[in-house]
Amino acid sequence: MNYFNKIDLPMNNEMVNFWNENGYLVIEDFNSAEECDKIIDRSSYLIDNNNLNNQKSIFDTINQSHNDDKYFLDSGDKIRFFFEEKADLEKNNIDKNKHFIVNKIGHALHDLDEVFHEFSHKKELQDIAIKIGFKKPKLLQSMYIFKQPKIGGEVVCHQDSTFLYTEPESTVGFWFALEDANKSNGCLQVASGGHKGPLRKLFKKVDGKMKMLDINNEEFPETDTFVEVKKGSLVLLHGRLPHYSCENTSPNSRHAYTIHVIDQNNDYPDWNWLQRPDLPLKSFMND
Ligand SMILES: O=C(O)CCC(=O)C(=O)O
């Protein structure tokens, strides 16, 4: 497996070819340990400074329990907190263990929080986006993913264009390792080259209700690559690439931050779950 490094930037032909062939790309040392620690601390601050007891929304990709969940469906232009499926959500436990039961924070951290804003807007990211084919890259959503020790939930195999769809497709995930991610704490697993296959499902609003529609019955290829990465690495994920991460049963967390980018030249249908009526999309350069 080829990993590249920040010193290889701007992206060279070898990197672009790897991306085109495999549908993912790893750039090690993209962020410094200090940059990672700054947003780890900020996630902790956000948990401390929000009342987690006024909602009990679980993020569970196996049962898709968030499909009818207004708190989730309205979160595209907000900062909201989603719990691990295996968390004990009794009030006392939420108060006592709140740092160990949140599955993720989403979905507009990159716009609404100054520390995440700084982390998310960099010229190097804009340059990468242009090199992999974007004309007008715009940041659509961000998520802070905790993959908590012992109870960090599985993320079932999926393609990101299922959830964030443009016509033609353009979604790419920029996934930042804030801590080492490895087989034991639930690193990403990808089906390399699987982005060349069809899009299988669409998460689409039909008659005011979110539905998961099958649009192609071809099975996902087996994931064949464990993307074990060090803290500070950036992993790019093509919107059609089947990817997955297993439960984290280890004693170590696996924090990551991810931004999903679309091309503003492409149509973003209003049946997508994520809508941001009052929050215009911005690029990595903040324009
Ligand atoms: O971090 C993970 O385990 C999964 C992330 C993911 O699927 C995504 O960002 O699209």
The ligand as an ORCA input file, in Angstrom:
! r2SCAN-3c Opt
* xyz 0 1
  O     -14.727      7.154     10.781
  C     -15.386      6.165     10.479
  O     -15.308      5.112     11.105
  C     -16.307      6.174      9.290
  C     -16.293      7.485      8.597
  C     -17.069      7.488      7.342
  O     -17.639      6.526      6.926
  C     -17.126      8.721      6.578
  O     -16.589      9.748      7.026
  O     -17.718      8.676      5.489
*
